[in-house]
Amino acid sequence: MHPIRSASAGLALAAALSLGLTGCTTSSGQHEQPLAAPATSTTADPRADLTAALEELNKQSSRFELVSPVITGSGSLDPLNLVADMTLDLSDERTMRMVSMGDDVYLKFGGEQAGSLSDKWLYMDTSKLGDDSDLKLIADDPGNVKALIESIVTVDRTSPGKYAGTVDYTRTVDVDSELVKMFGRKAASVPFTATVDTDGRLTGLVIDLTTLDARMGKIKASYSDFGSPVTVRKPPAGEIEEAPADLIEALGG
């Protein structure tokens, strides 16, 4: 995979499994997220308001949609009851669905490039994974709120319910990562815009990676259906097998 494509895929996947898995998108790649209605509950500090809006992602259920040049996805998340159901479509002709219930996570891969991975549901117990595992971090912070808040460098309120600023990816990734090696200090000032509804909840987030390289495009996320029930079902027993060690290792297990 080309290094630019690889870096973009990594950021998008992190967004999907965190920002949304938070993440960052509109309902399709053809148009921008509609502007949110003007927020009515704000303070004089735009950082505080946006931080509060981000924290709402871990306080109630919601539906998310994600779009980027290398990955699209959608799903529902209930952080209070620790359940989630999401599907990701990767640009290399692979798909992944994840269903989680508490510590139990089931992954199913498909598509022409699924490779040697089984077509059954692959089971992992996140309580047995390392503290740095991607899935363990998601369980502890479903919306990846902590990392995103920590990465914000600047933020301004551009109009009621709308924000713009920059994020520093070097604050949330290893200094020896490919991202930092490729882009250096450019990765420390990546533009974003966000929209917040009248109830102080994040409804849209766009991270503009074109400042790193034009080919990386934008990661766009939208959030909706706040408070709606999220129902997930354990896959049938005959369709489940233990996840292979190399997959667990790849996810930081």
Short mmCIF file of the C-alpha atoms (twelve columns), coordinates in Angstrom:
data_MODEL
# 
_entry.id   MODEL 
# 
loop_
_atom_site.group_PDB 
_atom_site.id 
_atom_site.type_symbol 
_atom_site.label_atom_id 
_atom_site.label_alt_id 
_atom_site.label_comp_id 
_atom_site.label_asym_id 
_atom_site.label_seq_id 
_atom_site.Cartn_x 
_atom_site.Cartn_y 
_atom_site.Cartn_z 
_atom_site.pdbx_PDB_model_num 
ATOM 1   C CA . MET A 1   0.000   0.000   0.000  1 
ATOM 2   C CA . HIS A 2   1.285   3.470   -0.830 1 
ATOM 3   C CA . PRO A 3   2.455   5.254   2.363  1 
ATOM 4   C CA . ILE A 4   0.046   8.149   1.848  1 
ATOM 5   C CA . ARG A 5   -2.830  5.716   1.431  1 
ATOM 6   C CA . SER A 6   -1.648  3.713   4.420  1 
ATOM 7   C CA . ALA A 7   -1.472  6.735   6.711  1 
ATOM 8   C CA . SER A 8   -4.901  7.899   5.612  1 
ATOM 9   C CA . ALA A 9   -6.333  4.448   6.194  1 
ATOM 10  C CA . GLY A 10  -4.867  4.366   9.668  1 
ATOM 11  C CA . LEU A 11  -6.315  7.734   10.619 1 
ATOM 12  C CA . ALA A 12  -9.700  6.860   9.168  1 
ATOM 13  C CA . LEU A 13  -9.799  3.520   10.942 1 
ATOM 14  C CA . ALA A 14  -8.842  5.176   14.210 1 
ATOM 15  C CA . ALA A 15  -11.651 7.605   13.600 1 
ATOM 16  C CA . ALA A 16  -14.084 4.826   12.854 1 
ATOM 17  C CA . LEU A 17  -13.146 2.702   15.835 1 
ATOM 18  C CA . SER A 18  -13.017 5.694   18.098 1 
ATOM 19  C CA . LEU A 19  -14.578 8.879   16.904 1 
ATOM 20  C CA . GLY A 20  -17.563 6.881   16.086 1 
ATOM 21  C CA . LEU A 21  -15.927 4.874   16.654 1 
ATOM 22  C CA . THR A 22  -15.640 8.643   16.629 1 
ATOM 23  C CA . GLY A 23  -14.636 9.182   13.663 1 
ATOM 24  C CA . CYS A 24  -15.812 11.852  11.149 1 
ATOM 25  C CA . THR A 25  -18.392 11.912  8.310  1 
ATOM 26  C CA . THR A 26  -21.552 12.783  6.463  1 
ATOM 27  C CA . SER A 27  -24.247 10.393  5.309  1 
ATOM 28  C CA . SER A 28  -22.597 10.179  1.918  1 
ATOM 29  C CA . GLY A 29  -19.410 11.284  0.250  1 
ATOM 30  C CA . GLN A 30  -21.293 13.613  -2.081 1 
ATOM 31  C CA . HIS A 31  -22.144 16.458  0.256  1 
ATOM 32  C CA . GLU A 32  -21.114 18.087  3.482  1 
ATOM 33  C CA . GLN A 33  -22.868 17.561  6.790  1 
ATOM 34  C CA . PRO A 34  -25.846 19.966  7.051  1 
ATOM 35  C CA . LEU A 35  -25.228 22.803  9.446  1 
ATOM 36  C CA . ALA A 36  -26.576 22.258  12.917 1 
ATOM 37  C CA . ALA A 37  -29.239 24.540  14.353 1 
ATOM 38  C CA . PRO A 38  -27.775 27.408  16.366 1 
ATOM 39  C CA . ALA A 39  -26.770 26.297  19.836 1 
ATOM 40  C CA . THR A 40  -28.619 28.029  22.649 1 
ATOM 41  C CA . SER A 41  -26.594 26.822  25.641 1 
ATOM 42  C CA . THR A 42  -23.074 28.168  25.293 1 
ATOM 43  C CA . THR A 43  -20.406 29.810  27.412 1 
ATOM 44  C CA . ALA A 44  -17.810 32.425  26.611 1 
ATOM 45  C CA . ASP A 45  -15.254 29.620  26.196 1 
ATOM 46  C CA . PRO A 46  -15.609 27.785  22.861 1 
ATOM 47  C CA . ARG A 47  -13.145 25.081  23.963 1 
ATOM 48  C CA . ALA A 48  -15.284 24.310  27.009 1 
ATOM 49  C CA . ASP A 49  -18.436 24.139  24.885 1 
ATOM 50  C CA . LEU A 50  -16.895 21.856  22.283 1 
ATOM 51  C CA . THR A 51  -15.359 19.659  24.988 1 
ATOM 52  C CA . ALA A 52  -18.777 19.282  26.603 1 
ATOM 53  C CA . ALA A 53  -20.314 18.417  23.226 1 
ATOM 54  C CA . LEU A 54  -17.686 15.731  22.654 1 
ATOM 55  C CA . GLU A 55  -18.215 14.281  26.120 1 
ATOM 56  C CA . GLU A 56  -21.904 13.811  25.313 1 
ATOM 57  C CA . LEU A 57  -20.874 11.036  22.903 1 
ATOM 58  C CA . ASN A 58  -20.021 8.863   25.914 1 
ATOM 59  C CA . LYS A 59  -23.188 9.739   27.817 1 
ATOM 60  C CA . GLN A 60  -25.964 8.518   25.529 1 
ATOM 61  C CA . SER A 61  -26.598 6.279   22.569 1 
ATOM 62  C CA . SER A 62  -26.254 7.608   19.033 1 
ATOM 63  C CA . ARG A 63  -25.898 6.602   15.423 1 
ATOM 64  C CA . PHE A 64  -22.795 7.594   13.496 1 
ATOM 65  C CA . GLU A 65  -21.760 7.691   9.851  1 
ATOM 66  C CA . LEU A 66  -18.195 7.947   8.612  1 
ATOM 67  C CA . VAL A 67  -16.783 8.910   5.219  1 
ATOM 68  C CA . SER A 68  -13.179 9.286   4.080  1 
ATOM 69  C CA . PRO A 69  -11.255 8.540   0.869  1 
ATOM 70  C CA . VAL A 70  -10.268 5.084   2.114  1 
ATOM 71  C CA . ILE A 71  -13.033 3.988   4.468  1 
ATOM 72  C CA . THR A 72  -16.744 4.454   5.034  1 
ATOM 73  C CA . GLY A 73  -18.766 3.186   7.911  1 
ATOM 74  C CA . SER A 74  -21.897 3.454   9.984  1 
ATOM 75  C CA . GLY A 75  -23.334 2.030   13.139 1 
ATOM 76  C CA . SER A 76  -24.941 2.551   16.506 1 
ATOM 77  C CA . LEU A 77  -23.309 2.884   19.900 1 
ATOM 78  C CA . ASP A 78  -24.679 2.794   23.441 1 
ATOM 79  C CA . PRO A 79  -21.775 3.637   25.776 1 
ATOM 80  C CA . LEU A 80  -23.827 3.350   28.955 1 
ATOM 81  C CA . ASN A 81  -24.876 -0.240  28.243 1 
ATOM 82  C CA . LEU A 82  -21.591 -1.077  26.482 1 
ATOM 83  C CA . VAL A 83  -23.153 -2.289  23.248 1 
ATOM 84  C CA . ALA A 84  -22.318 -1.375  19.661 1 
ATOM 85  C CA . ASP A 85  -22.969 -2.560  16.118 1 
ATOM 86  C CA . MET A 86  -21.008 -1.107  13.232 1 
ATOM 87  C CA . THR A 87  -19.927 -1.866  9.678  1 
ATOM 88  C CA . LEU A 88  -16.812 -0.561  7.913  1 
ATOM 89  C CA . ASP A 89  -16.176 -0.679  4.173  1 
ATOM 90  C CA . LEU A 90  -12.496 -0.407  3.290  1 
ATOM 91  C CA . SER A 91  -11.357 0.832   -0.103 1 
ATOM 92  C CA . ASP A 92  -9.215  -2.270  -0.674 1 
ATOM 93  C CA . GLU A 93  -12.380 -4.349  -1.164 1 
ATOM 94  C CA . ARG A 94  -12.633 -5.533  2.416  1 
ATOM 95  C CA . THR A 95  -15.477 -5.104  4.862  1 
ATOM 96  C CA . MET A 96  -15.602 -5.502  8.609  1 
ATOM 97  C CA . ARG A 97  -18.558 -5.708  10.948 1 
ATOM 98  C CA . MET A 98  -18.158 -5.421  14.697 1 
ATOM 99  C CA . VAL A 99  -20.723 -6.338  17.328 1 
ATOM 100 C CA . SER A 100 -19.821 -5.759  20.960 1 
ATOM 101 C CA . MET A 101 -21.592 -6.510  24.232 1 
ATOM 102 C CA . GLY A 102 -19.634 -5.606  27.323 1 
ATOM 103 C CA . ASP A 103 -16.259 -7.364  27.122 1 
ATOM 104 C CA . ASP A 104 -17.412 -9.611  24.285 1 
ATOM 105 C CA . VAL A 105 -16.485 -8.472  20.777 1 
ATOM 106 C CA . TYR A 106 -17.310 -10.277 17.536 1 
ATOM 107 C CA . LEU A 107 -15.653 -9.312  14.244 1 
ATOM 108 C CA . LYS A 108 -16.637 -10.537 10.783 1 
ATOM 109 C CA . PHE A 109 -14.584 -9.803  7.671  1 
ATOM 110 C CA . GLY A 110 -15.731 -10.030 4.080  1 
ATOM 111 C CA . GLY A 111 -15.027 -8.850  0.566  1 
ATOM 112 C CA . GLU A 112 -12.704 -10.016 -2.159 1 
ATOM 113 C CA . GLN A 113 -9.589  -9.043  -0.178 1 
ATOM 114 C CA . ALA A 114 -10.531 -10.651 3.128  1 
ATOM 115 C CA . GLY A 115 -7.595  -13.002 2.590  1 
ATOM 116 C CA . SER A 116 -7.124  -15.941 4.915  1 
ATOM 117 C CA . LEU A 117 -9.448  -14.590 7.590  1 
ATOM 118 C CA . SER A 118 -12.347 -16.883 8.399  1 
ATOM 119 C CA . ASP A 119 -15.802 -15.961 7.153  1 
ATOM 120 C CA . LYS A 120 -17.145 -16.773 10.624 1 
ATOM 121 C CA . TRP A 121 -17.540 -14.342 13.499 1 
ATOM 122 C CA . LEU A 122 -14.206 -13.983 15.299 1 
ATOM 123 C CA . TYR A 123 -14.586 -13.688 19.064 1 
ATOM 124 C CA . MET A 124 -12.397 -11.713 21.482 1 
ATOM 125 C CA . ASP A 125 -12.711 -11.088 25.216 1 
ATOM 126 C CA . THR A 126 -11.479 -7.515  25.639 1 
ATOM 127 C CA . SER A 127 -10.945 -8.018  29.377 1 
ATOM 128 C CA . LYS A 128 -8.006  -10.268 28.446 1 
ATOM 129 C CA . LEU A 129 -6.422  -7.822  26.015 1 
ATOM 130 C CA . GLY A 130 -3.561  -5.481  26.829 1 
ATOM 131 C CA . ASP A 131 -4.318  -2.026  28.164 1 
ATOM 132 C CA . ASP A 132 -3.051  -0.497  24.901 1 
ATOM 133 C CA . SER A 133 -5.281  -2.660  22.702 1 
ATOM 134 C CA . ASP A 134 -7.431  -0.661  20.275 1 
ATOM 135 C CA . LEU A 135 -10.522 -2.601  21.333 1 
ATOM 136 C CA . LYS A 136 -9.754  -2.162  25.049 1 
ATOM 137 C CA . LEU A 137 -9.323  1.587   24.604 1 
ATOM 138 C CA . ILE A 138 -12.639 1.742   22.735 1 
ATOM 139 C CA . ALA A 139 -14.389 -0.096  25.556 1 
ATOM 140 C CA . ASP A 140 -12.989 2.357   28.110 1 
ATOM 141 C CA . ASP A 141 -13.713 5.441   25.986 1 
ATOM 142 C CA . PRO A 142 -16.260 4.515   23.255 1 
ATOM 143 C CA . GLY A 143 -16.259 7.899   21.596 1 
ATOM 144 C CA . ASN A 144 -12.476 8.322   21.729 1 
ATOM 145 C CA . VAL A 145 -13.391 11.535  23.465 1 
ATOM 146 C CA . LYS A 146 -10.298 11.720  25.677 1 
ATOM 147 C CA . ALA A 147 -7.864  11.443  22.783 1 
ATOM 148 C CA . LEU A 148 -9.732  13.945  20.659 1 
ATOM 149 C CA . ILE A 149 -10.004 16.489  23.454 1 
ATOM 150 C CA . GLU A 150 -6.303  16.084  24.214 1 
ATOM 151 C CA . SER A 151 -5.430  16.610  20.549 1 
ATOM 152 C CA . ILE A 152 -7.245  19.944  20.189 1 
ATOM 153 C CA . VAL A 153 -4.773  22.817  19.915 1 
ATOM 154 C CA . THR A 154 -6.994  25.743  18.950 1 
ATOM 155 C CA . VAL A 155 -10.742 26.181  18.692 1 
ATOM 156 C CA . ASP A 156 -12.940 29.162  17.858 1 
ATOM 157 C CA . ARG A 157 -16.703 29.561  17.602 1 
ATOM 158 C CA . THR A 158 -17.278 30.761  14.041 1 
ATOM 159 C CA . SER A 159 -21.048 31.218  14.505 1 
ATOM 160 C CA . PRO A 160 -23.726 29.780  16.803 1 
ATOM 161 C CA . GLY A 161 -23.318 25.999  16.878 1 
ATOM 162 C CA . LYS A 162 -20.256 25.987  14.589 1 
ATOM 163 C CA . TYR A 163 -16.584 25.650  15.520 1 
ATOM 164 C CA . ALA A 164 -13.220 25.572  13.759 1 
ATOM 165 C CA . GLY A 165 -9.712  24.871  14.959 1 
ATOM 166 C CA . THR A 166 -6.723  22.578  14.737 1 
ATOM 167 C CA . VAL A 167 -5.783  19.211  16.191 1 
ATOM 168 C CA . ASP A 168 -2.324  17.830  16.934 1 
ATOM 169 C CA . TYR A 169 -2.118  14.162  15.955 1 
ATOM 170 C CA . THR A 170 1.343   13.872  17.510 1 
ATOM 171 C CA . ARG A 171 -0.274  14.146  20.941 1 
ATOM 172 C CA . THR A 172 -2.215  10.920  20.498 1 
ATOM 173 C CA . VAL A 173 0.118   8.727   18.423 1 
ATOM 174 C CA . ASP A 174 3.577   7.314   19.022 1 
ATOM 175 C CA . VAL A 175 6.338   9.752   18.107 1 
ATOM 176 C CA . ASP A 176 7.911   6.971   16.046 1 
ATOM 177 C CA . SER A 177 4.710   6.307   14.083 1 
ATOM 178 C CA . GLU A 178 4.632   6.443   10.301 1 
ATOM 179 C CA . LEU A 179 2.372   9.498   10.517 1 
ATOM 180 C CA . VAL A 180 4.956   11.528  12.416 1 
ATOM 181 C CA . LYS A 181 7.830   10.238  10.288 1 
ATOM 182 C CA . MET A 182 6.036   11.221  7.083  1 
ATOM 183 C CA . PHE A 183 4.645   14.605  8.051  1 
ATOM 184 C CA . GLY A 184 6.586   15.784  11.081 1 
ATOM 185 C CA . ARG A 185 5.264   18.995  12.576 1 
ATOM 186 C CA . LYS A 186 2.612   19.312  9.877  1 
ATOM 187 C CA . ALA A 187 0.739   16.592  11.772 1 
ATOM 188 C CA . ALA A 188 0.655   18.916  14.769 1 
ATOM 189 C CA . SER A 189 -1.681  21.424  13.116 1 
ATOM 190 C CA . VAL A 190 -4.492  19.709  11.205 1 
ATOM 191 C CA . PRO A 191 -7.657  21.799  10.637 1 
ATOM 192 C CA . PHE A 192 -11.093 20.658  11.784 1 
ATOM 193 C CA . THR A 193 -14.639 22.016  11.844 1 
ATOM 194 C CA . ALA A 194 -17.473 20.876  14.105 1 
ATOM 195 C CA . THR A 195 -21.197 21.432  14.541 1 
ATOM 196 C CA . VAL A 196 -23.169 21.221  17.787 1 
ATOM 197 C CA . ASP A 197 -26.957 21.037  18.167 1 
ATOM 198 C CA . THR A 198 -29.183 23.068  20.473 1 
ATOM 199 C CA . ASP A 199 -28.830 20.418  23.188 1 
ATOM 200 C CA . GLY A 200 -25.059 20.787  23.193 1 
ATOM 201 C CA . ARG A 201 -24.329 17.517  21.371 1 
ATOM 202 C CA . LEU A 202 -21.773 17.035  18.626 1 
ATOM 203 C CA . THR A 203 -23.551 16.408  15.316 1 
ATOM 204 C CA . GLY A 204 -20.739 16.773  12.799 1 
ATOM 205 C CA . LEU A 205 -16.962 16.719  12.642 1 
ATOM 206 C CA . VAL A 206 -14.674 17.187  9.631  1 
ATOM 207 C CA . ILE A 207 -10.891 16.722  9.853  1 
ATOM 208 C CA . ASP A 208 -9.056  18.081  6.798  1 
ATOM 209 C CA . LEU A 209 -6.063  15.880  6.025  1 
ATOM 210 C CA . THR A 210 -5.357  17.663  2.736  1 
ATOM 211 C CA . THR A 211 -3.025  19.934  4.685  1 
ATOM 212 C CA . LEU A 212 -0.787  16.872  5.080  1 
ATOM 213 C CA . ASP A 213 -1.242  15.640  1.532  1 
ATOM 214 C CA . ALA A 214 -3.970  16.412  -1.019 1 
ATOM 215 C CA . ARG A 215 -4.501  12.699  -1.656 1 
ATOM 216 C CA . MET A 216 -5.587  12.062  1.925  1 
ATOM 217 C CA . GLY A 217 -8.806  14.062  1.647  1 
ATOM 218 C CA . LYS A 218 -11.102 14.695  4.593  1 
ATOM 219 C CA . ILE A 219 -12.492 12.497  7.356  1 
ATOM 220 C CA . LYS A 220 -16.129 13.373  7.962  1 
ATOM 221 C CA . ALA A 221 -18.373 12.128  10.764 1 
ATOM 222 C CA . SER A 222 -21.987 12.771  11.649 1 
ATOM 223 C CA . TYR A 223 -23.945 11.811  14.757 1 
ATOM 224 C CA . SER A 224 -27.721 11.475  15.110 1 
ATOM 225 C CA . ASP A 225 -30.580 9.540   16.764 1 
ATOM 226 C CA . PHE A 226 -29.348 10.433  20.239 1 
ATOM 227 C CA . GLY A 227 -30.953 8.356   22.988 1 
ATOM 228 C CA . SER A 228 -32.446 5.758   20.635 1 
ATOM 229 C CA . PRO A 229 -32.280 2.119   21.830 1 
ATOM 230 C CA . VAL A 230 -29.387 0.081   20.447 1 
ATOM 231 C CA . THR A 231 -30.170 -3.628  20.139 1 
ATOM 232 C CA . VAL A 232 -27.430 -6.139  19.371 1 
ATOM 233 C CA . ARG A 233 -27.594 -9.929  19.222 1 
ATOM 234 C CA . LYS A 234 -24.880 -12.481 19.780 1 
ATOM 235 C CA . PRO A 235 -24.123 -14.346 16.545 1 
ATOM 236 C CA . PRO A 236 -25.305 -17.982 16.393 1 
ATOM 237 C CA . ALA A 237 -22.939 -20.345 18.238 1 
ATOM 238 C CA . GLY A 238 -22.236 -22.350 15.092 1 
ATOM 239 C CA . GLU A 239 -20.979 -19.227 13.322 1 
ATOM 240 C CA . ILE A 240 -18.421 -18.192 15.981 1 
ATOM 241 C CA . GLU A 241 -14.766 -19.119 16.428 1 
ATOM 242 C CA . GLU A 242 -11.928 -17.699 18.506 1 
ATOM 243 C CA . ALA A 243 -10.038 -14.856 16.855 1 
ATOM 244 C CA . PRO A 244 -6.586  -15.917 15.614 1 
ATOM 245 C CA . ALA A 245 -3.550  -14.778 17.581 1 
ATOM 246 C CA . ASP A 246 -2.200  -12.632 14.750 1 
ATOM 247 C CA . LEU A 247 -5.440  -10.627 14.589 1 
ATOM 248 C CA . ILE A 248 -5.436  -10.102 18.344 1 
ATOM 249 C CA . GLU A 249 -1.822  -8.992  18.136 1 
ATOM 250 C CA . ALA A 250 -2.609  -6.598  15.285 1 
ATOM 251 C CA . LEU A 251 -5.236  -4.965  17.475 1 
ATOM 252 C CA . GLY A 252 -2.734  -4.501  20.282 1 
ATOM 253 C CA . GLY A 253 -3.676  -7.587  22.261 1 
# 
